Amino acid sequence: MDVSSFLIVISTVGALAFSWASFLMNKKKVEDEEFEMMEQRILELMGRFKHVSSMRIEMLDKKINEIKKVMREANDIYSSLVVKMTDIMKLKEEVFVEEKQEEIEPSGEKNPESEEEMEEAEEDIGIEKKIVSMYDEGISDIEIARRLGIGVGEVRLMISLFRKKDE
């Protein structure tokens, strides 16, 4: 092999090595550019998601506040209705007691049935007083409900209503 052939082989091998190296470098640049583009796209999507989620959270907070406001209004209306119903029941019981007193015979003797009904009416009138007095004695609302045979919610309602009236 002569010198010229040797130089041709070396230059060919050098050209191939240079071509391969530049191909690999170019490929790495393309991959880096693609990676940067994907990274920018991910950051953009994350920013959009953050914006959308914060807007939805704000909307949910507004709805929660609206629901709380409506619940407060409903509770106020319910409380006023319960107070009015209690007043109506008291008036009804008073009328019932008055009617039973009118049924007493002129001779002064009482009708046995009306006497029992009057006692029941007096018991109903006094149930609120019983609840409040038992509560003042330190008896729990659950125990009061059990002793009087009524619901715990009714006991709590009566306590809260009559506490507010007394204050």
Secondary structure in CASP SS format (residue, H / E / C, confidence):
PFRMAT SS
TARGET T0000
AUTHOR 0000-0000-0000
METHOD secondary structure of the structure
MODEL  1
M C 1.00
D C 1.00
V H 1.00
S H 1.00
S H 1.00
F H 1.00
L H 1.00
I H 1.00
V H 1.00
I H 1.00
S H 1.00
T H 1.00
V H 1.00
G H 1.00
A H 1.00
L H 1.00
A H 1.00
F H 1.00
S H 1.00
W H 1.00
A H 1.00
S H 1.00
F H 1.00
L H 1.00
M H 1.00
N H 1.00
K H 1.00
K H 1.00
K H 1.00
V H 1.00
E H 1.00
D H 1.00
E H 1.00
E H 1.00
F H 1.00
E H 1.00
M H 1.00
M H 1.00
E H 1.00
Q H 1.00
R H 1.00
I H 1.00
L H 1.00
E H 1.00
L H 1.00
M H 1.00
G H 1.00
R H 1.00
F H 1.00
K H 1.00
H H 1.00
V H 1.00
S H 1.00
S H 1.00
M H 1.00
R H 1.00
I H 1.00
E H 1.00
M H 1.00
L H 1.00
D H 1.00
K H 1.00
K H 1.00
I H 1.00
N H 1.00
E H 1.00
I H 1.00
K H 1.00
K H 1.00
V H 1.00
M H 1.00
R H 1.00
E H 1.00
A H 1.00
N H 1.00
D H 1.00
I H 1.00
Y H 1.00
S H 1.00
S H 1.00
L H 1.00
V H 1.00
V H 1.00
K H 1.00
M H 1.00
T H 1.00
D H 1.00
I H 1.00
M H 1.00
K H 1.00
L H 1.00
K H 1.00
E H 1.00
E H 1.00
V H 1.00
F H 1.00
V H 1.00
E H 1.00
E H 1.00
K H 1.00
Q H 1.00
E H 1.00
E C 1.00
I C 1.00
E C 1.00
P C 1.00
S C 1.00
G C 1.00
E C 1.00
K C 1.00
N C 1.00
P H 1.00
E H 1.00
S H 1.00
E H 1.00
E H 1.00
E H 1.00
M H 1.00
E H 1.00
E H 1.00
A H 1.00
E H 1.00
E H 1.00
D H 1.00
I H 1.00
G H 1.00
I H 1.00
E H 1.00
K H 1.00
K H 1.00
I H 1.00
V H 1.00
S H 1.00
M H 1.00
Y H 1.00
D H 1.00
E C 1.00
G C 1.00
I C 1.00
S C 1.00
D H 1.00
I H 1.00
E H 1.00
I H 1.00
A H 1.00
R H 1.00
R H 1.00
L H 1.00
G C 1.00
I C 1.00
G C 1.00
V H 1.00
G H 1.00
E H 1.00
V H 1.00
R H 1.00
L H 1.00
M H 1.00
I H 1.00
S H 1.00
L H 1.00
F H 1.00
R H 1.00
K H 1.00
K H 1.00
D H 1.00
E C 1.00
END
